Amino acid sequence: MTGDDEGRLRALVAELEAQRDELVLDRFTHDDAWELGSWLWRTAVERDLSVAISIRQR
């Protein structure tokens, strides 16, 4: 990985962390978590992508 790649990766991680911190839901149930995780998994399988999915409440 070049220094340029590392800089872009760090910027992307910072952007994703900022988005995560902004995302606030009025409610998020276990059913919502299951539905979201299932959708993410199905989408990854359909696109032949490898993913790790972790959905947690803060």
Sequence and secondary structure as in RCSB ss.txt:
>XXXX:A:sequence
MTGDDEGRLRALVAELEAQRDELVLDRFTHDDAWELGSWLWRTAVERDLSVAISIRQR
>XXXX:A:secstr
  HHHHHHHHHHHHHHHHHHHH   S   HHHHHHHHHHHHHHHHHTT          
